Amino acid sequence: MRNLNKPPRYNVASIQAQQTLGGDVMQSDGEGQYVEFRDYAWLLTEKQRLDNNCDYLDQKLDEEIEKSAMLCGQVERLTKAGDEMALNLTHIGWNICVEAWNAAKEGKQSK
């Protein structure tokens, strides 16, 4: 089986080789500009598969970005509501709850 991850490449042989062998002659060349048609067909199929994967991943990325934006909005609204609640608790003397809320907003453990 041929390794199509790196298909054999070819270049047109020198003019002397073409005259000696008659007609267009291809010679193996690792950096050549040409591949066999069967390899080219496989490469086109593989390119299409990879393009489809990219399209799918782009779609999933867009969905995750939307979800992230929604979650950021929720966190912001909940933080504002928590701040408002903490302010109201301060007025009735529940300062320990306010301290715990402020610690939680900073990612710290409450006492």
C-alpha positions as CSV (number, residue, x, y, z in Angstrom):
1,M,0.0,0.0,0.0
2,R,1.3,3.4,-0.9
3,N,1.8,6.1,1.8
4,L,-0.6,8.8,0.7
5,N,0.4,11.1,3.6
6,K,3.3,11.9,1.4
7,P,2.4,10.7,-2.2
8,P,5.2,10.2,-4.7
9,R,6.0,13.4,-6.6
10,Y,7.3,13.7,-10.1
11,N,8.8,16.3,-12.5
12,V,9.2,16.3,-16.2
13,A,12.5,14.5,-17.1
14,S,15.3,16.4,-18.8
15,I,15.0,17.1,-22.6
16,Q,17.9,14.6,-23.2
17,A,16.0,11.9,-21.3
18,Q,12.8,12.7,-23.3
19,Q,14.7,12.5,-26.6
20,T,16.4,9.2,-25.6
21,L,13.2,7.5,-24.2
22,G,10.8,9.3,-26.6
23,G,7.9,11.5,-25.5
24,D,7.1,13.0,-22.2
25,V,8.9,11.3,-19.5
26,M,8.4,11.8,-15.8
27,Q,11.0,11.2,-13.2
28,S,10.6,10.8,-9.5
29,D,11.4,13.9,-7.5
30,G,10.6,14.4,-3.8
31,E,9.9,18.1,-4.4
32,G,8.2,17.6,-7.8
33,Q,5.2,19.5,-9.0
34,Y,3.2,16.5,-10.1
35,V,1.5,13.5,-8.5
36,E,-0.3,10.6,-10.2
37,F,-4.0,11.1,-10.9
38,R,-5.0,8.3,-8.4
39,D,-3.0,10.1,-5.7
40,Y,-4.5,13.5,-6.7
41,A,-8.0,12.1,-6.5
42,W,-7.3,10.8,-3.0
43,L,-5.8,14.1,-2.0
44,L,-8.9,15.9,-3.2
45,T,-11.1,13.6,-1.2
46,E,-8.9,14.1,1.9
47,K,-9.0,17.9,1.4
48,Q,-12.8,17.8,1.2
49,R,-13.0,15.7,4.4
50,L,-10.7,18.1,6.2
51,D,-12.7,21.1,4.9
52,N,-15.9,19.5,6.3
53,N,-14.2,18.9,9.6
54,C,-13.1,22.6,9.7
55,D,-16.6,23.7,8.9
56,Y,-18.0,21.5,11.7
57,L,-15.4,22.7,14.2
58,D,-16.1,26.4,13.2
59,Q,-19.8,25.8,13.9
60,K,-19.0,24.2,17.3
61,L,-16.7,27.1,18.2
62,D,-19.4,29.6,17.4
63,E,-21.8,27.7,19.6
64,E,-19.3,27.7,22.5
65,I,-18.6,31.4,22.0
66,E,-22.4,32.1,22.2
67,K,-22.7,29.9,25.3
68,S,-19.7,31.6,26.9
69,A,-21.2,35.1,26.2
70,M,-24.5,33.9,27.7
71,L,-22.8,32.6,30.8
72,C,-20.8,35.8,31.3
73,G,-24.0,37.7,31.1
74,Q,-25.6,35.5,33.7
75,V,-22.6,35.8,36.0
76,E,-22.7,39.6,35.7
77,R,-26.4,39.8,36.5
78,L,-26.1,37.4,39.4
79,T,-23.1,39.3,40.8
80,K,-25.1,42.6,40.6
81,A,-28.0,40.9,42.4
82,G,-25.6,39.5,45.0
83,D,-24.1,43.0,45.6
84,E,-27.6,44.5,46.0
85,M,-28.6,41.7,48.4
86,A,-25.3,42.3,50.4
87,L,-26.1,46.0,50.6
88,N,-29.6,45.2,52.0
89,L,-28.1,42.8,54.5
90,T,-25.7,45.4,55.7
91,H,-28.6,47.7,56.6
92,I,-30.0,45.0,58.9
93,G,-26.7,44.1,60.5
94,W,-25.8,40.8,58.8
95,N,-22.3,41.9,58.1
96,I,-20.9,38.3,58.3
97,C,-23.0,37.4,55.2
98,V,-21.7,40.4,53.4
99,E,-18.1,39.4,54.2
100,A,-18.8,35.9,53.0
101,W,-20.3,37.3,49.8
102,N,-17.3,39.5,49.1
103,A,-14.9,36.6,49.8
104,A,-16.9,34.4,47.4
105,K,-16.7,37.1,44.6
106,E,-12.9,37.1,45.0
107,G,-12.8,33.3,44.9
108,K,-11.9,32.9,48.5
109,Q,-13.3,30.6,51.1
110,S,-15.6,32.3,53.7
111,K,-14.6,32.0,57.3
